[in-house]
Amino acid sequence: MKQLFLASLLGSTIAMCTAAMAADDLKTLEAAARAEGAVNSVGMPDDWANWKGTWEDLAKNYGLKHMDTDMSSAQEIAKFAAEKDNASADIGDVGAAFGPIAVKQNVTQPYKPSTWDQVPTWAKDKDGHWALAYTGTIAFIVNKKLLHGSEVPTKWADLKTGKYKVSIGDVSTAAQAANGVLAAAYANGGDEKNLQPALALFADLAKQGRLSMSNPVIGAMEKGEIEVGVVWDFNGLSYKAKMANPDDYVVLIPSDGSVISGYTTIINKYAKNPNAAKLTREYIFSDAGQINLAKGNARPIRAEHLTLPAEVQAKLLPNEQYKKVTPIKDADAWEKTSKSLPQKWNEEVIVEMK
């Protein structure tokens, strides 16, 4: 019994010391970040996943000034690599597939936030170079007023028979569009290594003259150019909320399958404000930071460990719509396939455009 008591006491002491060390480490990090005074980001604009709320909180709570330059995931990594000793960016937000790419290019530095254990294994780098802060699941956004008599599509199979045009965007540059192709592949028996079922679906739409080249962004939606858009769920929900007549739009996860992925922060190896960047990641993974993302209609990666405010939860899609969503199982295979996707898209889909 005495040995058990001593073991228990020792375990409790270690736990208390670890907690104290963690608290001290965070205080040290906060002080260092305050001394730097700023954090500059790329690909984290105010209107994407409510980054605005996070920047406002970091300014209010820690005195960090902020500036963002919006750019694609590939451009962010290229910027980190090109600027090196004269880095203008401290942190970026990239599609999940680009996290490992950034690590391979040796442009990141690791930081594990204090909530690290609550991030699913599939959604993080074991060494802390990247971790998804929020997920996106490929969804449809449908303008009911523009369906030309067709029913609202609720699954990929429905896209084959409607009269409306389908917009997916530029698969050569946008992570959203590439993941849209992968989601269609999953729903039709394909996977990360085999996109042919999806390419066949979109080629069929192109032959019918129903593949739109309009990018499914809010500006195109406001002009009435998007009939059925293939978008991340958080973008679809944000776009719908900003429309003059939101009730004209439906956002849903296709019931025959979709892909759940997400976006990860990467901290620039050459950052001039590395502590501010690490504190930013720490805040993003805190309860408050995760709720901020949910306010932007993104599903926080720590959703199972959070109690979202009722009004925030009500803005998200019902959990039952996510029953057939699949995380990317083979990241290396998807990296290779996604690199070859632009050429295949041109050769097998765009060539069929009327």
C-alpha positions, 0 to 999 in steps of 0.5 A: 500500500505504501508503495502504491501511495508513493507511486500515486503521490509521485505521479500527482507531483509529476503531473502538477510539475508538468502543468506548471511548466506548461503554464510557465512556458506559455507565459514565456511565449506570451511575453516573447510574442508581446515583445515582437508586437506583430504577426504577419500572415499569408492566406488568412484574410478576414472573411475566410473562416472568420480569421477577423475574430482571431486577429481582433482577439490577438490584438486585444489580448496580446497587443499584436498588430496584424497584416495579411496578404491573401494567396494560394497554398502553393504561393505561400510555400514558395514565398517562405522559400524565396524570402528566407532571411528577409521574411515578410510572413510569419504564419500561413494557412494552407490546404491539408495536402500542402502541410507535408509539402511545406515540411519536405521543402524545409520552410516550417518550424514546429509548435505543438499547442497545449491542446495537442492531444485533442487533435486527431492523429490523422489531422496533425504532423507528429513533430508539430510542423502542421495540424489542421485547425478546422475541417472542410467537407466538400458540399454543394451550394445550390441556387434554387431559383436557377435550376431550370425545373430540375430538383435540388441535387442531394448527391453526386449521382444527381448531377448527371441528370439535371439541366443546371450548370455545375461550377467547381473552379480551377483544379490546377490552383485551388485546393477546394476544387481539387478536393471536389474532384476527390470527393466525387471520386470517393462517391463513385468508387475511386480514391486518392490513387484513382480519380477516374470515376470523378473525371468521367463524371465531369467529362460527362457534364462537359459533353452536355455543356453543363460544366461551368468555368465560373469559379464558385466564389461569392462575387459570381454567386451575387451575379447569378452565375453559379447554379450548383457550386462545389465548395467547402461547407464553410464557404457555402454557408458563409456565402449563403448567409451573405446573399440578399435572399439567403433562402434561395440557396441550399447548402448540403453534403452530398449523401453518396460520399464526400471528403473531409479535409481542412487547413493547417497553419504553417509557421515560417522557419525564417519568421521574424516574429516566431513567438507571435506566430506560435502564440497565434497557433496556440490561440487558434487551438484554444476554445476561444480560437476554435469557436471563432472559426466556428463563427466563420462556419468552419468545423473546429478540429476540436469540435468533440471537446467543445461546447459551441454557443447555441447560435454558433452551432445552429449555423453549421450543417447537422451532424447526420449529413457527415455520415459518409464523409472520408478523411484522406487516408493516403496523403502521399498518394494524394500528393502525387495524384493532385500534382497530375490532376491539372493535366488529366483535367485538361486532357479528359474534361476540358477537351469535352467542353462545348 
